[in-house]
Amino acid sequence: MQEERSIHCPGDPKIMVETSDEVCQEFGFSYKDVAMSPHDLEVIIAGVAPNNKGQNVLWYEIIHPSSKGRIACWGGAKNLIEAGFVFLRKSA
């Protein structure tokens, strides 16, 4: 198990995310996993932080030339696999 830690989220340094496996895996993924979103966009898992409603959600960075490092979260979904995200690979 990796040590629990917090980092500034890639793409938005105002957001501080928890990156520990224990916290991220509650949502179906680990920190820096690469996944495919239900909208067919590759994403890199950034970590867990509150959304604008104060709910802890899994944040991710969108990998697309037009996104320029934009980060997002998927509503209040507690498990992104059940929400339609698909694990692709571990990030290098």
matplotlib code that plots the C-alpha trace (Angstrom):
import matplotlib.pyplot as plt

x = [0.0, 1.4, 1.7, -1.3, -0.4, -1.8, -0.7, -1.9, -4.0, -2.4, -4.2, -5.6, -3.2, -6.0, -7.3, -5.5, -6.1, -5.5, -3.5, -3.3, -4.4, -6.7, -8.6, -8.6, -9.5, -12.8, -13.7, -12.4, -9.0, -5.5, -3.5, -2.2, -4.2, -5.2, -8.8, -11.4, -14.3, -17.9, -17.4, -14.4, -11.8, -8.6, -8.0, -5.3, -6.6, -5.4, -6.8, -9.7, -11.0, -14.3, -16.4, -18.4, -21.1, -18.5, -18.7, -15.4, -15.1, -12.3, -10.7, -9.0, -6.9, -8.3, -5.7, -6.7, -4.9, -7.9, -8.1, -4.7, -4.5, -8.1, -9.2, -12.7, -14.7, -17.7, -20.6, -21.0, -20.3, -18.9, -17.5, -16.3, -16.2, -19.9, -20.3, -18.8, -15.1, -12.8, -9.2, -6.7, -3.2, -0.9, 0.7, 4.4]
y = [0.0, 3.4, 6.1, 8.4, 11.8, 14.9, 16.8, 19.8, 18.4, 18.5, 21.2, 23.1, 23.8, 25.2, 21.6, 19.4, 15.7, 12.6, 10.0, 7.0, 3.6, 3.3, 6.5, 6.2, 2.5, 3.2, 4.7, 1.7, 3.1, 4.0, 7.2, 7.7, 4.8, 5.5, 4.9, 5.5, 7.7, 6.9, 9.8, 7.9, 10.2, 8.9, 10.2, 9.9, 9.5, 12.5, 11.6, 12.3, 15.7, 17.4, 18.6, 21.9, 20.2, 19.0, 15.3, 13.4, 12.4, 11.0, 13.7, 13.0, 14.8, 14.6, 13.4, 15.2, 18.0, 20.3, 19.8, 21.3, 19.5, 20.2, 18.2, 17.0, 14.8, 12.5, 13.9, 12.1, 8.6, 6.5, 3.9, 5.0, 1.5, 1.2, 4.7, 3.3, 4.1, 1.3, 0.7, 0.8, 0.7, 1.9, 5.3, 5.3]
z = [0.0, -1.0, 1.7, 1.9, 0.4, -1.1, -4.2, -6.2, -9.0, -12.5, -14.5, -11.5, -8.6, -6.5, -6.0, -3.5, -4.2, -2.1, -4.1, -1.8, -3.2, -0.2, -1.1, -4.9, -5.1, -3.4, -6.8, -8.8, -9.8, -8.5, -8.8, -12.4, -13.9, -17.5, -18.3, -21.0, -20.0, -21.2, -23.7, -25.3, -23.9, -22.3, -18.8, -16.2, -12.6, -10.5, -7.1, -4.7, -3.6, -2.9, -5.8, -5.8, -3.6, -1.0, -2.0, -2.3, -6.0, -8.2, -10.3, -13.6, -16.3, -19.8, -22.4, -25.6, -27.6, -27.1, -23.4, -22.5, -19.2, -18.1, -15.1, -14.4, -12.1, -12.9, -10.8, -7.5, -8.8, -6.1, -8.5, -11.9, -13.3, -12.6, -14.3, -17.5, -17.1, -18.4, -17.1, -19.9, -18.3, -15.6, -16.4, -17.1]

ax = plt.figure().add_subplot(projection="3d")
ax.plot(x, y, z, "-o")
ax.set_aspect("equal")
plt.show()
